[in-house]
Amino acid sequence: MSAHQHAEGQLPHEPERATLEGRNKVLGFWIFLGAEVVLFGTLFSAFVALRHQVLDGPHASELFELPMVFAATMILLTSSLMSVFAVQAMHRNKVKALIGWLFVTIILGLSFLGLEIYEFNNYVAEGHRMNTSAFSSSFYTLVGFHGAHVAFGVLWISLLIAQMFKKGLTVVTAPKIYLSMIYWHFIDVVWVFIFTVVYLMGKVG
């Protein structure tokens, strides 16, 4: 029986690791995330070094609105919990539940992006633009780069849902879903560091 011929009820408990290809994908993706950690670490280092270089622009303590950022943080962390439920549904071979949790993850991801766009628009209106200062450039590069990762994650999960409707849950599609959930956890963890280093440290100086 080929990988594509597995019936829903016949899938192993962890279908993402049922084949050598699936296990290699998981290993390779962890290596990719290691490179992402280095990249984000560089952006964090640049931001920390430049966060007081505001020139004539607004300071972080004047700019940031913690209640809105906290709401965005809770939305993203909740989406991470939804992705855990999605993986659990996949391990129980419950395709409808899996797709449902993935849909909720997407909705929460889009909500986070909506708040971030609203936040950026407010900052621009207050004179905090990409080219205002070294602080603003490093801020938009770091936070915007993370936002681009969230947008990519939303697109990736959306395409996986479409593939699920077409091919179902197999040992071929399962590793893709599992990797997308690891990716989603990764960008959630990065956001926790952004919330702490950028926003909380910005408010306390």
N, C-alpha and C positions, 0 to 999 in steps of 0.2 A: 504494500500500500504506500503510495507516494505521500509527500507532505501535504499536497493539496487535497488529498482524498480523506483526510481525517474528518470524521463526523464530529459534531459539537460535543456529544456525550463521550466520545472516545479520546478526547485530548488528555494528555498527562496533566498532573496537578500544576506543574510549572512549565507551560508550553513554550515559554520564551527560551528555555534551556534544553529543550527536548532534542535538538539537533546540534551537530558540531558547528554548523553555520550560525545558529542562534547564539551559541556560547561565544563564538569568535566575535560576533557583533557586539555583544555586551562588553567583552574585554576591550575591543577597539574603541568603543564609545567612552569607556572610563579614561583611556589614554587621551582622547580628544578633550574630555573635560579637564584633564590636567593642564593642557595647553590653554584652555579658557581661563583657568585659575590664574595662570601666569599673566595673561592679557589683562584681566580685571585687576590683578594686583598692581600692574604697572599704572593703570588708570587711577586707582586709589592712591598710589604714592604721589602721582602728579597732582591730584586734587589736594591732598594734605599739604604738599609743599607750596601750593599756590592759593590756598583758601583765604588768606588775609590780603592778597594783592587785589584790592577792589577799585583802585584809582578813584574816580568820581562816581562810581556806581554804588548801589545799595549794599549794605553789609548783610550777611546771612541772618543775623539776629533781627534785622528789620524786615527781612524778606519772607522767611519761611513761616508757613501757617501749619503748626503741628497737628491740630485736629483733623485737617483734610489729609495730611500725609499719614496720620495714624489710621484713618479710615481706609486709605488705599492699602496700607500694610495689612490690616485685618482682612480685606478682600483677597489679597494675594495669598495670605497664609491659609485662609479658608479654601481657596482653590487647590492648594497643596493637599489638604485633607481630602478633597473630592477626588484627587488623582490617586490617593491611597485606596479609597473605596473602589475606584475603577480597576486597579490591579487586583484587589481582592475578588471582585466580580469575575475578572478574567480567569483567576485561578480556580474559581468554582464553575467555570464554563457557562456563566450566565451572560449571554451576549446582549440581551436587551438592557439589563442593569449596567453593563459595561458602557454601552453607548450612551445611556442616560447620564451616568457620572461624567463621561467625557464632554457631553453637551454642557453640563453645569460648569465644568472647568473652563470651557471656552467662554461662557457668558461672564464668569467672574474675571477672566483675563481681559475681556473687552471692557468690562467696567473699570478695571484698574487703568487701562490705557486711556479711557475717557477722562478719568480724574487727572491723569498725568498731562494730557493735552490741555485741559482746563487750567491746571496749575501753571504750565509753561506760558499760556496766553496771559495769565495774570502777571507773571514775572516780566514779560516783555512790555506790558503796559506800564509797569513801574520802572522801566529803564534798565532791566536786567536782560540784556541781549547777548548773543553769542560772542560778539566782538566788543562788549563793554569793557571787559577787564580780563586778566588772567584767571581770576576766580570764576567769572561767568563762563569762560571758555572751557575750563576744566570741569565745571559743574555740568554743563550741557553735554559734554563729551561722555562723561561717566554715566549720568542718569539717562541720557538719550540712548547710549549704547545698550544699557540694560533694557530700556523700553523697546528697542529694536529686537532684542532677544525674546521679549514677551510676545511681540507681534509675530515673530517667526514661529514661536511655540503654538500660538493660536492657529496659524495657518497649517502647521504640521498636523496638529490634532484634528483639524477640520478635514484634511485630506485623508487621514486614517479612518475617520468615521465613514467617509464616502467609500473607502476601500472595504470597510467592514460590511456595508450594505451590499457590495458587489461580490465579495469573496468569502465573507463570514470570518469566523475566528478559526485560524489554523496555526500550525507550528511555523508558518511563514509570516503571517500577519502579527502573531503574538509578540515576537521580539521587537517589532517596530513600535507597537503600543508600549511595551515595557520601557524601551529606550526613550520614548517621548515623555514618559512619566518621570524617569530619572532626570531628564533635561529640565522638566518643569520644577522639580524639587531644587535643582541647582540654581535656577534663576530666582526662586523664592529665597534661598539661603543668601544669595548675593544681595537681594533687596534688604534683608535684615541688616547686613553690613552697611549698605547705603543709608538706611534709616538711622543707624547709630552714628556712623562717621560723618555723613553729610548733614543730616538734619538735626540730630540731637547735639552733636558737637558744635554745629553752627549756631544753635540757639544759646548755648552756654558760653560760646566764645572759645 
